[in-house]
């Protein structure tokens, strides 16, 4: 498995992937709960600038992570090309972590779609976990779009975490 996440600085990770299209279908996987929950998390909320969303990560057969959530406010919403929102994780005690920002940019390339995901304003300590998490979730997204099966999430995440932990120290 290749790891294509790049730490741009001490608070930003960026991924670039070529996914099966068309662009409208990829957009649906970013914004519609029935698709989003197959590769990242369930979502409720208002997809418009200023709208509030709640991502819900739940324990399941494909994800050994525990239940958690991330609240956000939509900043950019330009279907089907640009989506960004704040990301505020809430821990199991209900404590919110400082907000970071996730940005998805989509560009059609023939029958494929180039996805650029940038997550910024992360703490240095969070960088390996978010690098590994996004890398693993993006493998799930590509598999869902391509009609392929994937290994259990933890089997993707653990080696990715080892990789991004080393990368974060360099």
N, C-alpha and C positions, 0 to 999 in steps of 0.2 A: 504494500500500500504506500502511495506517495503522500507526503505531507506538504501542501502547498501554501499554508498560512505563512504570512510574513509579518514580523513585528516591525512596524514602521518607526516606532519610537517606544518609550517606556510606558505608553498608555494606549497604543493602537495596534490592532491586528487586522490584517486584510487578506481576503481570499478571492481568487478568481477561478471560476469554473465554467466549462462549456457544457451545457445541459441539453437534453432532448427538448425540442420546441413543440408547439409554437409558443411565442412569447405570452399570449393570453393564458395559456395553460399554466405556464410557470408562475404568472401573476396570481392565478387562483390558488396555487400552492403556498403563496406568501400571505394571502389575505383571507381565505375562506377556511373556517374552522375544520370542516370535514376533510380538507386536504392538508392543512397545516398540522393537524394532530397526528398525521401519519408519518411525519418526519421531525417535528419539533415539539409542539405543544398545542393543546386546545386553546382557543382564543374567544373572548367575548369583547364587544366594544363597538366603537364608532370609528370607522375608517374614513376620516376626513381630517384636514389640518386642525389641530386643537382637540380632536377627539381622544377620548381615553380608552385604552385597551387593557386587558388582563390576560396574560399568558399563563396557563396552568399546566405544570409538568406533574404527571402522576405516575406512580409506580405501575409498571405493566410487564408483560412477558418479554418485551424487547428492550426494556430499559431498567437497569438495576438501581437507578437513582431514586431517591425518595421523593415524596410529594413536595413541591415548592411552587412558587409563583413569581412572576415579574410583571409589574405594572408599568404602563407607559403612556406617553402622550404623543400622538402622531404629529410629526413636524413637517414632513414632505409627503405628499400623496398625489402622484401624477401617473395614473394607470395608462398603460402597463409597463412603465419604464423606471419609475423612481418611488421608493418608499423609505421613509426613515421615521424612527420613533425613539423616545427615551426608553431606557431599560432600568427599572428600579427593582432589584430583587428584595423579596421579603423572606426572612429566615423563619425557621419553625417556631420561634418565639414572637413573631410578628414585627420584628425590627427591620426597618428599611435600610438598605445600603445606599451609598451615594449613587446618583443617576449617571449612567453612561449613555451612549448614543449608538444605535445600530442603523446602518444605511445599506439598502439593497438597490443596485443599479442593474437594469436589464437592457441588453442590446441584441436584436436579432442578427444572426449570422447564418444565412441560408436557412436550413431546417433546424438549426441549433439556436441556443440563446446563451449569450455570455452574461454570467452573473458575477458582479463584483460586490462582495459583502465587506463592509468596513465597520468595525466596532471600535469606538474610541472613547476616551475619558475613563479607561479602566485603571484600577490601581495596579501597581507593579506586581503585587502578590497575586492578582487575579489573572494575569496574562497567560500562564500555562494552562489553567483550567478552561478559560474561554477559548484559547487556541485549540485545545483538544476537543472541547465541546462542539464548537462550530465545525471543525474538520469532520468529526463523526456525524453530526447532524446533516451536513452537506452530502456526505456519502449516502445517507438515508434518502435525502431529497433526490439525488441522481438516480438511485435505485427505483424509487417510486415513479419517477417520470419515465424511466426506461422499462418498467414492468419487471424488474428483477427482484430477487430476494436478497436479504442482507443477514449478516451474522448478528447475534445479540449485541446490543449497543455497547455493553461493557467490554466486549472483545475488540471493539473498535477504539473505545475511549482509552483504555489503560495503556496500550502501546503509544497512542497519540499523546497522552499526558507525559509519558517518559520523554518523547521527542521534544515536545514544546517546553518542558521543564529545562532541558539542556539548552534549547535555543534561547530561552529567556535570560539565561545566565551569561550569554556571549555578548 
